Amino acid sequence: MSEYTIYHNPRCSKSRQTLTILQENGIQPEVILYLETPLDTNELSSLTKKLGVKARDLLRKGEDEYKQLGLKDPSISETDILDAMFRHPKLIERPIVVKGDNAVLGRPPENVLELI
């Protein structure tokens, strides 16, 4: 089992570029296709802590679900945002790379170099 994990969407160019950077540095991460295997709210909460961000910071604001669910509303709780990301995983910004208790968002992909 790799010490690195990438929450990956192979259709996303940033996600593919981030994975390539890892592989070019000799790292074969555990790849989690989070759209096929959605993260539960506890896993999402853990990721936000490792990233040092609020759940709102991981939302993809351009997605239709973001608008339909009214997630722009600042009064929506952290718990409700995590639940929305669990129910609609395409709302999760990607890719996320984890090593131990640390994580980075691969936007830009070079951010992953902080973990290497």
N, C-alpha and C positions, 0 to 999 in steps of 0.2 A: 504494500500500500504506500502510495506517495505521501510525502509530507505536505504537498501542495494540492489544493482543490480549486477547480475553476467552475463557476456556475456559468454555463455556456449556452449560447444560442448560435448554432452553426450558420444560420442565415444572416447573422449580424457581422458586418465587416470588422468592426472594432473587436468583437469577441474572437473572430478568427485571427486577427493580427496579434492580439494578446496571447492566444494559445501558441502562435508561431514564435513569439519572443521567448516564451517559456521553453519550448522545444529546442530553439537555437542555443539556449543556455544549458542544455542537457537535462532538462526537467520534463518528466512525463507525469503531468498532474492527473489526479483523479478527475474525470470529466463528468459533471452532473448536468444533464440536459433538463434544466429546471422547468421548461415548458411542458415536458413529458412527465416529469416527476416533481410536481409542485412542492415547494417548501411549506411546512406548517408554520403557524405563527410563532412558535417557540424558536424554530430555526431562523426565521426572519429576524426576530428580536435579537438573537445571538449575533447574527451578521451585522446588524446596525451597531451593536456594542463594539465589535471588532473593528468596524470601519470608523467608529467615533462620530456617527451621524444619527440624526433622527430619521424615523421611517419616512417622513415626508420628503427628505433629501434623496431617497431612493426611487421616488416616483417618476415614471416617464410621463411628462406632462403633455406630450403630443398625442397620446393614445386616446381613442374614442372613449374608452372606459373611464378615463380620468375626468372627462367632461360629463359623461352620462351619470357618473356616481357623485358628481359635485365635489370632487376631492380638493378643489381649489379653496374651499371654505376653511379658513384658519381655525374654526372651532371644532373641526373633526379631530377626535382623539387619536393618539398613537395606536391604541388597540384597534380602533376601527380602520385605520390605514393599513395596519398589518393584516387585518382580516381581508381587506380589499385586495391586497397583494397575493394573499393565499388563494382567494377565489378567482383572481384574474392575474396569473403570473406574468403576463406580458406587460403589466404595469411596472415590473421590477427593472430598474436600470441595470445594464449589463456591460461587460462581464464583471463578475466579482471573483477575485482570487484570494484564497485564504492560505496562510501558513501559520499553524499554531493558533496563537491568540491575536494574530495580526491579519488584517485584510486591506485590500485596495480595490478601488473601482478602476477598471481598465479604460478610462476615458481621461486622457489619451492612453493608448495601449502601453506606452513607455512607463506609466505609473507602476507597472508590475515589477520594474527593476528595483523598486524600493524594498521588495520582499526577498530579492535574490542575494 
